[in-house]
Amino acid sequence: MRFLTLRVRTFLFMILNLLLAFLLTGAFSLFHFQEETTDYHLQRLERKESAIISHIEYIISGQDSVLRTYDEWSELFDERLNEIGSVHKLDLAIYHPKGERIAASVNAAENKGVLPERLNEFPKGGRRVPLGRKVDDSGDLLISTSEILDADKEVDLIVKTLYRVDNSAIPESEIEYLKQLVFVYLFLLLLGIVLAFVLSNYISQNMRRVIEQLKKVRLNKSNEKLDWRFNDEIGELIQQYNDMVEQLERTAVELATSERESAWKEMAQQVAHEIKNPLTPMRLTLQMIEREKDIKEVREMATNLLEEVENLTHIAEAFSRFAQMPGLQLKRFDVSYQTNRAVGLYADRGVRFISSGPVYAKVDKEQWSRIMHNLVKNAIQSVPETREAEILILVSKQEKTATIRVRDNGEGIPEPMQERVFEPNFTTKSSGMGLGLAMVKNLIENFGGNIRFETSPEGTEFIIELPITTE
């Protein structure tokens, strides 16, 4: 799932947190709104019920005598209760303290279950002791029971009031509050999305910065460290990266030192072996000279001795060239011309030169000639005696690179030996120290270029690439 990157996961996680927070806040707001609505209806019922009680008490106060019996109350409220219900827009019923219904509003027939003919919970003798106001909630209907007391604080009448809960009748203040809440939520959601996007990009950007630096880490060069001003998780990661870079540099130095020591040890063994080979015949020759009396034989032995000394001189010179590599005199030369001049000596040995024109690069003129001699000699020696040598030297240039190819028609380099071609003591010949290609590689890298090869049973091609200079 490539698309679920760290940035995307961070962004989605933040958005999920925001939505969860808004959901919980919305649920709490809804619960609060429902509570507010319930309180609103209860308070509204209480206000209307208080007005109804006051209305009934006003009617009772207008009577000349005290009413006690059921018939007296029924005569008084039989017609007027409809008027009271119509004025206050509520259904209600009035009951005698004995539980009998005295009168009901015009819609009482629709509410027989809640405004019955008689209140069953009353004792047969009636109830005169006040119990106070009571409200029963049956969902969409509130039933309030109140008492009207006489001068002696005893129950004179019982009033049941019905209040139908209409949730569509939301107060203006609540509607305004909900609108503001929705606008605030939308604003916070958009702000949260923007902040989540910016923060996720910020985190992933710094992670990508570390990743890019990790891609550039190399063992053979100085690696750049990163700076971070916060002591957080990313800072800890960057600190670990910086520690790794330091450790890698120390390891590179130790490895280079170890490789140099190992190379010099191998080189010393090779030099000792190459020098030891002619020393034995030289010693035998000197011993024979001590016993020999024939001048002709002595001269012949001296000639052999000089040849062995010459071999030792060549070995010492080869080792000196590889080990010392005197300071290079890099100057801008036409590599095509210098190459043609160096390989022209081998024209009678199957060597052809092809160039696309002048190609300028900074090289050491003397060392470049040595490089070409070495590569051409190797190419000639790689061709078996059963074939006619065909060595092709190609010089070309691209936009910023000069390319020099040395191609032969030899038998190629065996696969097990390909990895060791540029090692100091590698050679496929019966004589020599194998310093040539190692020296070539060292010189070309000092010129700022590189060398590689391609090989097959039909031949080998060495490819040199140098940076072109314009000045």
DOFI-163590 format. One record per residue (C-alpha): x, y, z. Coordinates in nm, 2 decimals. Layout:
<nodes>
(node (X,Y,Z))
...
</nodes>
This chain:
<nodes>
(node (0.00,0.00,0.00))
(node (0.24,0.26,-0.13))
(node (-0.01,0.55,-0.11))
(node (-0.03,0.51,0.27))
(node (0.29,0.70,0.33))
(node (0.39,0.84,0.67))
(node (0.25,1.18,0.56))
(node (-0.09,1.03,0.45))
(node (-0.11,0.82,0.77))
(node (-0.03,1.12,0.99))
(node (-0.29,1.34,0.80))
(node (-0.56,1.07,0.83))
(node (-0.49,1.01,1.19))
(node (-0.52,1.38,1.27))
(node (-0.85,1.41,1.07))
(node (-0.98,1.10,1.25))
(node (-0.90,1.26,1.58))
(node (-1.08,1.58,1.48))
(node (-1.39,1.40,1.36))
(node (-1.39,1.19,1.68))
(node (-1.36,1.51,1.89))
(node (-1.64,1.68,1.69))
(node (-1.86,1.37,1.71))
(node (-1.82,1.36,2.09))
(node (-1.88,1.73,2.12))
(node (-2.18,1.71,1.89))
(node (-2.32,1.42,2.10))
(node (-2.27,1.63,2.41))
(node (-2.43,1.93,2.25))
(node (-2.73,1.72,2.13))
(node (-2.78,1.59,2.48))
(node (-2.75,1.94,2.62))
(node (-3.00,2.06,2.37))
(node (-3.25,1.79,2.46))
(node (-3.21,1.88,2.82))
(node (-3.26,2.24,2.74))
(node (-3.57,2.15,2.53))
(node (-3.72,1.94,2.82))
(node (-3.66,2.22,3.07))
(node (-3.82,2.47,2.82))
(node (-4.14,2.26,2.80))
(node (-4.15,2.20,3.17))
(node (-4.12,2.57,3.24))
(node (-4.37,2.65,2.98))
(node (-4.62,2.40,3.13))
(node (-4.56,2.55,3.47))
(node (-4.63,2.90,3.35))
(node (-4.95,2.80,3.16))
(node (-5.06,2.58,3.46))
(node (-5.01,2.87,3.70))
(node (-5.22,3.09,3.47))
(node (-5.49,2.83,3.46))
(node (-5.49,2.79,3.84))
(node (-5.51,3.17,3.87))
(node (-5.80,3.18,3.62))
(node (-5.99,2.91,3.82))
(node (-5.93,3.08,4.15))
(node (-6.06,3.40,4.00))
(node (-6.38,3.23,3.90))
(node (-6.42,3.07,4.24))
(node (-6.35,3.41,4.42))
(node (-6.65,3.56,4.23))
(node (-6.90,3.33,4.41))
(node (-7.11,3.45,4.70))
(node (-7.11,3.12,4.89))
(node (-6.85,2.85,4.95))
(node (-6.90,2.56,4.71))
(node (-6.85,2.20,4.85))
(node (-7.06,1.95,4.67))
(node (-7.00,1.79,4.33))
(node (-7.31,1.94,4.18))
(node (-7.22,2.29,4.29))
(node (-6.88,2.26,4.13))
(node (-7.02,2.10,3.81))
(node (-7.27,2.38,3.77))
(node (-7.00,2.64,3.80))
(node (-6.74,2.49,3.56))
(node (-6.94,2.28,3.32))
(node (-6.94,2.57,3.06))
(node (-6.65,2.78,3.17))
(node (-6.39,2.50,3.15))
(node (-6.41,2.50,2.78))
(node (-6.34,2.87,2.78))
(node (-6.04,2.83,3.01))
(node (-5.90,2.55,2.79))
(node (-5.95,2.76,2.48))
(node (-5.78,3.07,2.63))
(node (-5.48,2.88,2.75))
(node (-5.48,2.64,2.46))
(node (-5.45,2.33,2.68))
(node (-5.67,2.04,2.76))
(node (-5.76,2.01,3.13))
(node (-6.00,1.85,3.37))
(node (-6.12,1.94,3.72))
(node (-6.17,1.67,3.98))
(node (-6.36,1.67,4.32))
(node (-6.14,1.58,4.62))
(node (-6.33,1.24,4.62))
(node (-6.18,1.17,4.27))
(node (-6.49,1.23,4.06))
(node (-6.44,1.44,3.74))
(node (-6.64,1.76,3.77))
(node (-6.57,1.90,3.42))
(node (-6.33,1.87,3.13))
(node (-6.24,2.08,2.83))
(node (-6.39,2.01,2.49))
(node (-6.11,1.77,2.38))
(node (-6.13,1.56,2.70))
(node (-6.30,1.28,2.50))
(node (-5.97,1.23,2.31))
(node (-5.79,1.18,2.64))
(node (-6.00,0.93,2.82))
(node (-5.69,0.74,2.92))
(node (-5.53,1.04,3.09))
(node (-5.84,1.23,3.19))
(node (-6.06,0.95,3.32))
(node (-6.41,0.99,3.48))
(node (-6.27,0.91,3.81))
(node (-5.92,0.90,3.97))
(node (-5.87,0.55,4.09))
(node (-5.59,0.63,4.32))
(node (-5.82,0.83,4.55))
(node (-5.97,0.67,4.86))
(node (-6.35,0.64,4.88))
(node (-6.38,0.91,5.14))
(node (-6.19,1.15,4.93))
(node (-5.86,1.33,5.00))
(node (-5.83,1.67,5.16))
(node (-5.46,1.67,5.25))
(node (-5.26,1.84,4.98))
(node (-4.97,1.64,4.82))
(node (-4.83,1.92,4.61))
(node (-4.78,1.95,4.23))
(node (-4.68,1.64,4.03))
(node (-4.58,1.61,3.66))
(node (-4.58,1.28,3.47))
(node (-4.38,1.25,3.15))
(node (-4.50,1.00,2.89))
(node (-4.28,1.10,2.60))
(node (-4.48,1.35,2.39))
(node (-4.73,1.43,2.66))
(node (-4.67,1.60,3.00))
(node (-4.95,1.55,3.26))
(node (-4.94,1.79,3.55))
(node (-5.16,1.75,3.86))
(node (-5.21,2.05,4.08))
(node (-5.44,2.13,4.38))
(node (-5.65,2.43,4.47))
(node (-5.67,2.48,4.84))
(node (-5.94,2.65,5.05))
(node (-5.88,2.90,5.34))
(node (-5.81,2.61,5.57))
(node (-5.53,2.48,5.34))
(node (-5.73,2.17,5.25))
(node (-5.78,2.04,4.90))
(node (-6.08,2.21,4.73))
(node (-6.02,2.10,4.37))
(node (-5.77,1.89,4.18))
(node (-5.67,2.01,3.83))
(node (-5.51,1.79,3.57))
(node (-5.35,1.97,3.28))
(node (-5.23,1.81,2.95))
(node (-4.93,1.96,2.76))
(node (-4.84,1.81,2.43))
(node (-4.46,1.83,2.36))
(node (-4.40,1.98,2.02))
(node (-4.03,1.94,1.94))
(node (-4.08,2.15,1.63))
(node (-4.15,2.45,1.84))
(node (-3.79,2.52,1.92))
(node (-3.72,2.86,2.08))
(node (-3.55,3.12,1.86))
(node (-3.26,3.14,2.10))
(node (-3.19,2.77,2.07))
(node (-3.21,2.78,1.69))
(node (-2.96,3.07,1.69))
(node (-2.74,2.88,1.92))
(node (-2.75,2.57,1.69))
(node (-2.66,2.78,1.39))
(node (-2.36,2.94,1.56))
(node (-2.25,2.59,1.68))
(node (-2.26,2.45,1.33))
(node (-2.06,2.74,1.19))
(node (-1.80,2.71,1.47))
(node (-1.78,2.33,1.40))
(node (-1.73,2.39,1.03))
(node (-1.47,2.65,1.08))
(node (-1.28,2.43,1.33))
(node (-1.30,2.13,1.10))
(node (-1.15,2.33,0.81))
(node (-0.89,2.48,1.03))
(node (-0.81,2.14,1.17))
(node (-0.77,1.99,0.81))
(node (-0.54,2.27,0.71))
(node (-0.33,2.23,1.03))
(node (-0.32,1.86,0.99))
(node (-0.20,1.89,0.63))
(node (0.07,2.15,0.72))
(node (0.19,1.94,1.02))
(node (0.19,1.61,0.83))
(node (0.39,1.78,0.55))
(node (0.63,1.93,0.81))
(node (0.69,1.59,0.96))
(node (0.73,1.40,0.63))
(node (0.95,1.68,0.49))
(node (1.20,1.64,0.77))
(node (1.18,1.26,0.73))
(node (1.25,1.29,0.36))
(node (1.54,1.52,0.44))
(node (1.69,1.24,0.65))
(node (1.61,0.98,0.38))
(node (1.78,1.19,0.11))
(node (2.09,1.23,0.33))
(node (2.09,0.85,0.39))
(node (2.08,0.79,0.02))
(node (2.40,1.01,-0.02))
(node (2.60,0.83,0.25))
(node (2.91,0.68,0.10))
(node (3.20,0.50,0.27))
(node (3.47,0.67,0.06))
(node (3.38,1.03,0.10))
(node (3.29,1.29,0.37))
(node (2.92,1.28,0.45))
(node (2.72,1.59,0.55))
(node (2.57,1.61,0.90))
(node (2.22,1.74,0.97))
(node (2.12,2.01,1.22))
(node (1.80,2.01,1.43))
(node (1.71,2.27,1.69))
(node (1.45,2.07,1.88))
(node (1.51,1.79,2.13))
(node (1.22,1.57,2.00))
(node (1.18,1.24,1.82))
(node (1.30,1.38,1.49))
(node (1.60,1.54,1.67))
(node (1.68,1.20,1.82))
(node (1.67,1.04,1.48))
(node (1.89,1.31,1.33))
(node (2.14,1.27,1.62))
(node (2.15,0.90,1.56))
(node (2.22,0.97,1.19))
(node (2.50,1.22,1.28))
(node (2.65,0.96,1.52))
(node (2.64,0.70,1.24))
(node (2.81,0.94,1.00))
(node (3.09,1.00,1.25))
(node (3.13,0.62,1.31))
(node (3.12,0.56,0.94))
(node (3.40,0.81,0.88))
(node (3.61,0.65,1.15))
(node (3.54,0.31,1.00))
(node (3.63,0.43,0.66))
(node (3.96,0.56,0.79))
(node (4.03,0.23,0.97))
(node (3.93,0.03,0.66))
(node (4.14,0.24,0.43))
(node (4.44,0.20,0.66))
(node (4.38,-0.17,0.68))
(node (4.35,-0.20,0.30))
(node (4.67,-0.01,0.25))
(node (4.85,-0.22,0.50))
(node (4.71,-0.54,0.33))
(node (4.80,-0.41,-0.02))
(node (5.15,-0.32,0.09))
(node (5.20,-0.66,0.25))
(node (5.08,-0.84,-0.06))
(node (5.30,-0.60,-0.27))
(node (5.60,-0.67,-0.05))
(node (5.55,-1.04,-0.09))
(node (5.52,-1.01,-0.46))
(node (5.83,-0.79,-0.49))
(node (6.02,-1.03,-0.26))
(node (5.91,-1.32,-0.48))
(node (6.00,-1.14,-0.81))
(node (6.35,-1.04,-0.67))
(node (6.42,-1.38,-0.52))
(node (6.37,-1.55,-0.86))
(node (6.67,-1.39,-1.03))
(node (6.88,-1.39,-0.71))
(node (6.93,-1.77,-0.71))
(node (7.07,-1.79,-1.06))
(node (7.28,-1.48,-0.99))
(node (7.44,-1.64,-0.69))
(node (7.51,-1.97,-0.88))
(node (7.66,-1.76,-1.17))
(node (7.89,-1.58,-0.93))
(node (8.00,-1.91,-0.77))
(node (8.07,-2.05,-1.12))
(node (8.27,-1.74,-1.21))
(node (8.49,-1.80,-0.91))
(node (8.58,-2.15,-1.04))
(node (8.58,-2.08,-1.41))
(node (8.92,-2.01,-1.58))
(node (8.80,-1.98,-1.94))
(node (8.76,-1.61,-2.02))
(node (8.49,-1.68,-2.29))
(node (8.28,-1.86,-2.04))
(node (8.33,-1.59,-1.78))
(node (8.21,-1.33,-2.03))
(node (7.90,-1.53,-2.12))
(node (7.82,-1.57,-1.75))
(node (7.87,-1.20,-1.69))
(node (7.62,-1.13,-1.97))
(node (7.36,-1.35,-1.81))
(node (7.43,-1.18,-1.48))
(node (7.37,-0.84,-1.64))
(node (7.04,-0.96,-1.78))
(node (6.92,-1.07,-1.44))
(node (7.03,-0.73,-1.29))
(node (6.83,-0.56,-1.57))
(node (6.52,-0.76,-1.48))
(node (6.56,-0.65,-1.12))
(node (6.59,-0.29,-1.23))
(node (6.26,-0.32,-1.43))
(node (6.09,-0.47,-1.13))
(node (6.21,-0.19,-0.90))
(node (6.11,0.08,-1.16))
(node (5.76,-0.07,-1.19))
(node (5.71,-0.08,-0.82))
(node (5.85,0.27,-0.79))
(node (5.60,0.40,-1.05))
(node (5.31,0.24,-0.87))
(node (5.40,0.33,-0.52))
(node (5.53,0.68,-0.56))
(node (5.32,0.83,-0.84))
(node (5.50,1.17,-0.85))
(node (5.30,1.49,-0.85))
(node (5.09,1.52,-1.17))
(node (5.12,1.82,-1.40))
(node (4.76,1.85,-1.50))
(node (4.72,2.07,-1.81))
(node (4.46,2.12,-2.08))
(node (4.55,1.89,-2.38))
(node (4.38,1.76,-2.69))
(node (4.34,1.40,-2.57))
(node (4.26,1.29,-2.92))
(node (4.60,1.41,-3.05))
(node (4.80,1.28,-2.75))
(node (4.63,0.94,-2.79))
(node (4.71,0.92,-3.16))
(node (5.07,1.02,-3.10))
(node (5.11,0.75,-2.83))
(node (4.95,0.46,-3.02))
(node (5.10,0.56,-3.36))
(node (5.41,0.35,-3.27))
(node (5.19,0.03,-3.29))
(node (5.04,0.09,-3.64))
(node (5.23,-0.20,-3.79))
(node (5.09,-0.44,-3.52))
(node (4.72,-0.42,-3.61))
(node (4.64,-0.10,-3.42))
(node (4.39,0.15,-3.58))
(node (4.30,0.49,-3.44))
(node (3.96,0.67,-3.51))
(node (3.86,1.01,-3.36))
(node (3.56,1.24,-3.40))
(node (3.79,1.55,-3.37))
(node (3.97,1.75,-3.10))
(node (3.87,1.66,-2.74))
(node (4.02,1.87,-2.46))
(node (4.07,1.75,-2.10))
(node (4.31,1.81,-1.81))
(node (4.57,1.53,-1.80))
(node (4.93,1.48,-1.73))
(node (5.09,1.45,-2.08))
(node (5.36,1.20,-1.98))
(node (5.13,0.98,-1.77))
(node (4.86,0.98,-2.04))
(node (5.12,0.84,-2.28))
(node (5.21,0.57,-2.03))
(node (4.84,0.48,-1.98))
(node (4.78,0.44,-2.36))
(node (5.11,0.23,-2.40))
(node (5.00,0.01,-2.12))
(node (4.65,-0.05,-2.25))
(node (4.76,-0.11,-2.61))
(node (5.04,-0.35,-2.50))
(node (4.78,-0.54,-2.29))
(node (4.54,-0.55,-2.59))
(node (4.81,-0.68,-2.83))
(node (4.93,-0.95,-2.58))
(node (4.57,-1.06,-2.52))
(node (4.53,-1.18,-2.89))
(node (4.63,-1.54,-2.93))
(node (4.89,-1.63,-3.19))
(node (4.63,-1.81,-3.40))
(node (4.45,-1.48,-3.47))
(node (4.56,-1.16,-3.65))
(node (4.55,-0.87,-3.40))
(node (4.28,-0.61,-3.46))
(node (4.31,-0.33,-3.20))
(node (4.08,-0.03,-3.23))
(node (4.13,0.30,-3.05))
(node (3.81,0.52,-3.05))
(node (3.80,0.88,-2.92))
(node (3.47,1.06,-2.90))
(node (3.30,1.32,-2.69))
(node (2.95,1.38,-2.55))
(node (2.81,1.69,-2.39))
(node (3.05,1.71,-2.10))
(node (3.25,1.38,-2.13))
(node (3.54,1.26,-2.34))
(node (3.53,0.88,-2.41))
(node (3.84,0.68,-2.51))
(node (3.78,0.31,-2.60))
(node (4.06,0.05,-2.64))
(node (3.91,-0.26,-2.81))
(node (4.08,-0.59,-2.89))
(node (3.98,-0.92,-3.05))
(node (4.14,-1.14,-2.79))
(node (3.98,-1.42,-2.59))
(node (3.84,-1.20,-2.32))
(node (3.89,-1.20,-1.95))
(node (3.76,-1.52,-1.76))
(node (3.47,-1.44,-1.53))
(node (3.65,-1.55,-1.21))
(node (3.92,-1.30,-1.28))
(node (3.70,-1.00,-1.38))
(node (3.67,-0.87,-1.02))
(node (4.05,-0.86,-0.98))
(node (4.14,-0.68,-1.30))
(node (4.24,-0.35,-1.13))
(node (4.41,-0.51,-0.82))
(node (4.78,-0.43,-0.78))
(node (4.91,-0.78,-0.81))
(node (4.68,-0.91,-1.08))
(node (4.82,-1.04,-1.41))
(node (4.74,-1.30,-1.66))
(node (5.09,-1.31,-1.81))
(node (5.37,-1.54,-1.71))
(node (5.60,-1.24,-1.62))
(node (5.56,-0.90,-1.47))
(node (5.41,-0.78,-1.14))
(node (5.06,-0.69,-1.25))
(node (5.10,-0.32,-1.16))
(node (4.99,-0.18,-1.50))
(node (4.61,-0.17,-1.48))
(node (4.62,-0.08,-1.12))
(node (4.85,0.22,-1.21))
(node (4.62,0.31,-1.50))
(node (4.31,0.32,-1.28))
(node (4.49,0.52,-1.02))
(node (4.61,0.78,-1.27))
(node (4.27,0.82,-1.45))
(node (4.10,0.87,-1.11))
(node (4.35,1.14,-1.04))
(node (4.25,1.30,-1.37))
(node (3.89,1.31,-1.24))
(node (3.77,1.03,-1.46))
(node (3.69,0.66,-1.44))
(node (3.77,0.34,-1.63))
(node (3.57,0.03,-1.68))
(node (3.57,-0.27,-1.91))
(node (3.34,-0.49,-2.11))
(node (3.45,-0.84,-2.20))
(node (3.34,-1.15,-2.40))
(node (3.50,-1.45,-2.57))
(node (3.53,-1.22,-2.88))
(node (3.74,-0.96,-2.71))
(node (3.77,-0.69,-2.44))
(node (3.70,-0.32,-2.45))
(node (3.84,-0.08,-2.19))
(node (3.64,0.25,-2.16))
(node (3.79,0.57,-2.02))
(node (3.57,0.87,-1.94))
(node (3.72,1.21,-1.86))
(node (3.55,1.54,-1.79))
(node (3.58,1.79,-2.09))
(node (3.74,2.13,-2.01))
(node (3.67,2.45,-2.20))
(node (3.96,2.65,-2.05))
</nodes>
